[in-house]
Amino acid sequence: MAETKKKTASEARLRIRVRAYESKVLDASIKQIMDIAVRYEAEIRGPVPLPNEIKKYTVNRSTFVHKNAREQFEIRVHKRLIDIINPTPKLVEALQALSLPSGVEIDVKIS
């Protein structure tokens, strides 16, 4: 039988949510974060891929006449989620000093 761990009241969690337009840049950023967490011997859960956010835009090709001639463009936002259980202060400092490539947005929540 598999044992499940119950969340205790003293268990702190650092939830990192990373978003980017390109999946390769996102995966490289996630790898950097995970390497830092492994270096400080933290317990990691993830990265969990979240659903892509797709924004679609439809534009007329012509300004006046050809109403049925349209182009469609889309922007995909790729997202990942990482949980770090019981982070140490040195780990938090290292994550704050981390420089990520442009186009990568990171949200950190402590609970």
Legacy VTK file of the C-alpha trace (Angstrom):
# vtk DataFile Version 3.0
C-alpha trace
ASCII
DATASET POLYDATA
POINTS 111 float
0.000 0.000 0.000
1.293 3.428 -0.855
1.587 5.908 1.959
0.351 9.424 1.402
1.942 12.356 3.134
-0.396 14.666 4.982
0.314 18.373 4.961
1.349 19.588 8.392
0.750 23.058 9.747
4.495 23.836 9.865
5.089 22.880 6.222
6.009 25.972 4.221
5.608 25.958 0.472
7.092 28.117 -2.243
4.838 27.989 -5.317
6.542 29.202 -8.497
4.449 29.820 -11.612
6.409 30.491 -14.802
4.922 31.800 -18.072
6.510 32.396 -21.490
5.593 32.652 -25.157
8.188 30.075 -26.267
8.240 26.621 -24.722
12.002 26.101 -25.214
12.865 29.283 -23.313
10.385 28.279 -20.617
11.915 24.818 -20.228
15.417 26.302 -19.981
14.230 28.660 -17.223
12.562 25.796 -15.359
15.800 23.813 -15.579
17.725 26.731 -14.018
15.231 26.962 -11.140
15.324 23.217 -10.540
19.147 23.137 -10.607
19.241 25.802 -7.882
16.679 23.907 -5.804
18.656 20.661 -6.145
21.875 22.468 -5.190
20.253 23.569 -1.892
18.732 20.094 -1.359
15.104 21.210 -1.405
12.125 18.940 -1.955
10.670 19.709 -5.382
7.271 18.864 -6.847
6.948 19.531 -10.536
7.292 21.024 -13.047
3.599 20.592 -13.731
2.535 21.735 -17.207
-0.553 23.932 -17.037
-2.927 24.441 -19.983
-1.716 26.813 -22.687
-3.465 30.140 -22.939
-4.331 30.811 -26.593
-5.295 34.292 -27.752
-6.634 34.489 -31.307
-6.887 37.643 -33.400
-8.744 37.945 -36.714
-7.786 40.817 -39.044
-9.219 41.913 -42.392
-6.609 41.697 -45.166
-8.104 44.565 -47.094
-9.077 47.900 -45.660
-12.250 48.438 -47.671
-13.485 45.927 -50.234
-12.703 42.238 -49.624
-14.649 41.520 -46.441
-14.233 37.742 -46.640
-10.436 37.877 -46.983
-9.191 37.595 -43.416
-6.060 36.476 -41.603
-5.925 34.823 -38.219
-3.066 35.137 -35.755
-2.615 33.518 -32.391
-0.386 33.947 -29.373
0.271 30.934 -27.143
1.326 31.380 -23.533
2.979 28.274 -22.062
2.803 27.817 -18.286
4.530 25.597 -15.716
4.137 25.212 -11.951
6.802 24.167 -9.424
6.321 23.619 -5.689
9.298 23.737 -3.330
8.546 22.309 0.114
10.193 23.882 3.185
12.536 26.318 1.368
15.610 27.559 3.204
16.509 31.276 3.330
19.618 30.622 1.211
17.457 29.009 -1.469
15.107 32.007 -1.513
18.098 34.380 -1.874
19.490 32.307 -4.741
16.124 32.352 -6.531
15.888 36.134 -6.115
19.351 36.580 -7.626
18.454 34.381 -10.618
18.399 36.189 -13.964
15.915 34.710 -16.411
15.783 35.404 -20.160
13.519 38.141 -21.469
9.980 37.037 -22.200
9.767 34.826 -19.108
7.374 35.941 -16.365
7.629 34.422 -12.901
5.163 34.591 -9.985
6.228 33.379 -6.540
3.822 32.752 -3.669
4.721 31.621 -0.176
2.091 29.682 1.755
LINES 1 112
111 0 1 2 3 4 5 6 7 8 9 10 11 12 13 14 15 16 17 18 19 20 21 22 23 24 25 26 27 28 29 30 31 32 33 34 35 36 37 38 39 40 41 42 43 44 45 46 47 48 49 50 51 52 53 54 55 56 57 58 59 60 61 62 63 64 65 66 67 68 69 70 71 72 73 74 75 76 77 78 79 80 81 82 83 84 85 86 87 88 89 90 91 92 93 94 95 96 97 98 99 100 101 102 103 104 105 106 107 108 109 110
